[in-house]
């Protein structure tokens, strides 16, 4: 079971359960064709987002009846919902999970997705006891690929034209991180394959192995 004390506070973000009040901000990115370009669903109507929020509001916990965990991501400086991070506990017997993230393009380039994703990795490894967490993205989705490399995840597979995606053959990258690894170890693994990390900055230890601060009260896949 994964039932973290919410909300979770990082340096710049608040991670919490979705609420109906998130409708305007959630609709802003879930209705954007650029956001859904590499996702399995198409731009959503406002009515569809209402239904999605109702479902997601109950998915801030992993238990026997729910294997999909998602948190709303609020940038404290702006006081706005900027995206969501998720964890799919797809193989409990082998302690495997899959991370996911969707962010409003208006807030790209600030490192917010990485900061939020590190929280989910920490929860998956430290709280849920996962051994391995993967991440998948369309091979054309360079932004997601770069993010996973910055997290220290190693590209384990490149499946070429492995599925028909939105009417055409699609290819897929699969990344993974093992429990106990750090960003530096992930960068070293990339170097062993003759590849450089996507980020030009110095590698740092993933904050998922550091304590998270949580607060009791504050003013988000699939």
N, C-alpha and C positions, 0 to 999 in steps of 0.2 A: 504494500500500500504506500502511496505517496500523498500526503496531506500536509503540505507546508503551511506554516503560520503566515498568513497574508495580511496586508500587503508586504512585499519585499522591497527594501530600499537599497539602491546602489548609489554610486557617486552622483549620477544624473537622472536616474530613472526610478519609477515606481512600477512594480509588477504586481498585478492583482487580478481578481476575477473580472470577467466582463459584466457590464450592467446595461440595462436598457438606455441609460443616459449616453452610452457610447455611440448611439445610432449615427449621428451626423459625421463624426470622425471616421467610424468604421465604413460608412457608405462612401466616403471620399476616396478610399483606396480600393475597396472591394468592387466598385463600379468602374474602375480605371482599366481600360483595355491593355495598357502597358504592364500593369501589375499582374493581370491574369494571363498574359501571353504565354507564360511557361507553366501555368497551373492547369489542373485537370478540369477546372470549372471556368465558365465564361463570366463576363461582367454581370454583377447582380443588380437587380432592382432594389429600390428602397424596401419594398415589402419582403423580398427575399432576405435582405440583411436583418430585418426584424426577427425573422424565424431563426436565422443563423445565430444571432446574439442570444436568443433564448436558449438555444442548445449549448452554446459555448459557456454561458454563465454557470452551467452545471458541470463543466469539465475542468474545474480547477482542482480536481482530486483524481487519483488513480486508485481503483479498487477492483473487486471481482466483477463488478458490473460495468466498468468503464476502463478501457485500455488506452484512451486518448486524453492527453493532458494539455491544456492551453491556458496561457496567461495573456492578458492585455498589457501593453507596454505604454506607459505614460512618460513623456519627457517633462520633467518637473519645471524646467525653465520656461517652457511654452504653456504648460498646464493642459496639454492636449494628448489624446491617444494618437500614437504614431505608428503602431503596428502590433504584431503578436508573435509569440514564440510558442512552440509546441513540442511535445515529446510523445511518441507513439511507442508504447510498451508491447511491441509486436511478437516477442518470443520470450515470455517469462521463464520458461524452463531452462533456456540457455542464457538468460540475463542479457538480452539484446534489446536495444531501443533505437529509435530514429528521431533525430531532431528536425524541426521545421521552423521557418520564419517567413513572415510576410510584412513588409513595411511600406508606408506611404513614400513615394519617390520624392515628395517635397522635403523629406528629412534625411535623404541619403547623403553620404559623405561626411557624417559627423561621428561615426563609430558607435552609433546607438544600437544597431543590430548586433554588433559584436558584444557589446556590454550586456545586452539582454540574453544572447545565446550562451554566454559564459555562465549565467545563472542557471539556465536549464541543464547545461552539462554538469554543473555542480550538484544539482538536485538529482539528476539521473545516476551519477556515480556514487556520491556520498550518502544521499538519503534513500534512494531506491536500491542501491547495491548493484547497479548494472556493471557488466564486464566490458561491454563494447557498445558504442553508439555510432550509428552511421548517419550520413546525410546524402541525399540524392538531388540532382538537378539536371535539367536539360543541358546538353553539351554546349548549347549556344548561350546559356545563361552565365556569362563570365562574372557578373557581379556576385552571384551566389557561390560560384567556384572559388573566387578570391576570398570571400568571407570564410569559407570552411578551411581554406589553407591558413588564413590568419589565426584561426582557432587552433591550429596545430593538427588538423585532420589530414590524413594521408589519402591521396587518391588511389583506391584499390582496383578500380575497374572503369573501363570506358566501353560501354555496350553500344555498338554501332547499329543503328536502325533496328532497335530491339522491339519497337512497338509502333503502331499507327497512332499518332498523336495529333488531334485536331485536323484530321484529313490528310496527313502526310507522315512519311516515315520520320521517326524521332530517335535521337541518340541520347544516351544518358551517362553521366558521371556518377560514381559511387565513392564517397569518402568515408573514413572511419577513424575513430579515436578509441584507444583502450584505456581502461581505468589506470590511473597513475601516470599517464603521459602528460607532458607539458608542451607548451607552444614551441620551446626550444627543441624538444625531442622531435616534434612534428616537422620542424624546419630541417633538422638533420636527416630525417627520413626522406624528405623531398630532395635534398642534396645527393643522397645515395642513388637517386634515380636520375641524376643529372638535371634536376629542375630546381629553380629558385622559388622561395616563397613569393606569393603575390604582393606582399607588403614590402616596401623598401626600408621601413624602420626596423629598429632593433627588436628582436623577439623578447617576449617577457613571459613570466610564468602565468598560466591561466588562473584567474581569480576564483575558479570553481573550487580550489583547494584552500581558500581563505574563508573565514567566517563571513556570513552575510548579516547585515543589520535588518531588522524588521520592525515595523511600527504597527500599532493597534488600529489606527484610523488615519485616513488621508482623504482632502477635498475630492493587447488583448492583447494552414492548413486546409482545414477542411470546412 
